[in-house]
Amino acid sequence: MSYENNARIINDDIFDLVNECFRQEKSAQNINRRVNFFDTYNNYFVLTDDGSYSINSKEINHKVETLHTSTGAISESFEKFIKPMKFDYNKDIAILDICAGLGYNTSAALADFIEKSSKSKLTIDMVEISKATLACGLLVPSPIREHDYTKKAIEDELIKQDYATLSLEKAEIPDNIEINIYIEDARQTVQRLEDNTYDAIFLDPFSQNMAPELFSLEFFKEFRRIIKDDGIVATYTSAAPIRAGFIEADFCIGLGPIFGRKQGGTLASPNQQMLDYALPKNDEIRIALSDVGIPFRDENLNNSSEFILNKRTEERHNARHNTKISSAVKTPIFLGDEMGDEKLKRRVERNLAKMNIPSTTSKEAFYIIECEKNYSEKQDLKNNSRNRILDMKKRLKNVKNGNYLIT
Ligand SMILES: C[S@@+](CC[C@H](N)C(=O)[O-])C[C@H]1O[C@@H](n2cnc3c(N)ncnc32)[C@H](O)[C@@H]1O
């Protein structure tokens, strides 16, 4: 049996049990292993608040994450990945589902398409590095009916790859739906995909500290190449380096829905008009002006997570007080503020002085954040997060270099 492209991503115990289940299916041609798996080992699955199941990751960098939010695994797929899309179902639709896992995001897309479209065609390309994780998608109870189609596609692919043996999934995928599955590192897949192909990219990796390689500037440049002009990338994270990466990769950005977290996720599109809501004001300021706005870099799309994390730490260190305001005590968000807390004010102004900004209420401070006067939550072609971030970046550079005129 072939176990390449079966990265040990999920909890070690369930990884071994799942592999053993499919090994025995092959040797004994026995359907009971797979059919009884969930009842036998349901304590390895994590029940989320909407009744759908998740699983735990293996320990990576001393942390364990579940594959989905505890607020509701399948609800998260609808809320974060489907609702912000503006699909025109009169046309054929193509979706790239990166980090497909148990296939919930794909299933939510299928449900939406089946409900709203009659004639057009839907193509979904799922990318997942781990066969065992996809196999778990066959073992969990389907949270919605359309997950049975996803299961069918996963089973067909796992049989083709000699991991599964028996054809137990009976759902027939409708003729106007095509589901392709790539079992490999998504960084390799994207480099082979054609320009201008996707209406949506779902980006659903573990967190940035566990998987920075799936949030890098270079990875996003590939997205920019393969996405259609009106396409939307959706991801659950609100992290500054990720939003900064999208901007550097020439995307417009907007705020994604809030679900199961305090902050909204991130949407990115080549077309500003696809993105209704701006990022929160302080997020824009921190991305533009402080070292948290330095993206992850993975020049040849093949570095390890540790390398990428260390390299960014080094780059942040070098940028601080040089090209970027220190992110310590969230310094840039106080620009323009009369600060009451004297101790905090001293720390903030010490950081600002290193960038030639005399105080939080100096002319230089107001010059840098001038565009924020026009901030509004709704964004348009002129007033939007991308334009403001680029404007503030430019002005900070001017102030640091003494290369500006304040009247
Ligand atoms: C948060 S889970 C995704 C959950 C999934 N979207 C779903 O609907 O069930 C992250 C997934 O990323 C996968 N993964 C990790 N590194 C990857 C890589 N380099 N390329 C593709 N998939 C990867 C993991 O195996 C895991 O299944």
The ligand as a MOL file (V3000), in Angstrom:
LIG
                    3D

  0  0  0     0  0            999 V3000
M  V30 BEGIN CTAB
M  V30 COUNTS 27 29 0 0 0
M  V30 BEGIN ATOM
M  V30 1 C -7.9840 23.2870 9.4730 0
M  V30 2 S -7.8450 21.7850 8.5940 0 CHG=1
M  V30 3 C -8.9530 21.9960 7.2420 0
M  V30 4 C -10.3770 21.5470 7.4580 0
M  V30 5 C -11.1180 21.3770 6.1580 0
M  V30 6 N -11.1600 22.5750 5.3560 0
M  V30 7 C -12.4710 20.7480 6.2350 0
M  V30 8 O -13.4050 21.2330 5.5670 0
M  V30 9 O -12.6220 19.7450 6.9410 0 CHG=-1
M  V30 10 C -6.2580 21.9590 7.8350 0
M  V30 11 C -5.9210 20.8560 6.8440 0
M  V30 12 O -4.7230 21.2440 6.1440 0
M  V30 13 C -4.0500 20.0680 5.7440 0
M  V30 14 N -2.6830 20.4610 5.3390 0
M  V30 15 C -1.6310 20.7500 6.1410 0
M  V30 16 N -0.5630 21.1220 5.4240 0
M  V30 17 C -0.9450 21.0760 4.1190 0
M  V30 18 C -0.2780 21.3700 2.8900 0
M  V30 19 N 0.9890 21.7950 2.8740 0
M  V30 20 N -0.9650 21.2250 1.7470 0
M  V30 21 C -2.2580 20.7940 1.7590 0
M  V30 22 N -2.9410 20.5100 2.9030 0
M  V30 23 C -2.2910 20.6590 4.0630 0
M  V30 24 C -4.1720 19.2170 6.9890 0
M  V30 25 O -3.9410 17.8570 6.7120 0
M  V30 26 C -5.5930 19.5060 7.4510 0
M  V30 27 O -6.4820 18.5690 6.9320 0
M  V30 END ATOM
M  V30 BEGIN BOND
M  V30 1 1 1 2
M  V30 2 1 2 3
M  V30 3 1 2 10
M  V30 4 1 3 4
M  V30 5 1 4 5
M  V30 6 1 5 6
M  V30 7 1 5 7
M  V30 8 2 7 8
M  V30 9 1 7 9
M  V30 10 1 10 11
M  V30 11 1 11 12
M  V30 12 1 11 26
M  V30 13 1 12 13
M  V30 14 1 13 14
M  V30 15 1 13 24
M  V30 16 1 14 15
M  V30 17 1 14 23
M  V30 18 2 15 16
M  V30 19 1 16 17
M  V30 20 1 17 18
M  V30 21 2 17 23
M  V30 22 1 18 19
M  V30 23 2 18 20
M  V30 24 1 20 21
M  V30 25 2 21 22
M  V30 26 1 22 23
M  V30 27 1 24 25
M  V30 28 1 24 26
M  V30 29 1 26 27
M  V30 END BOND
M  V30 END CTAB
M  END
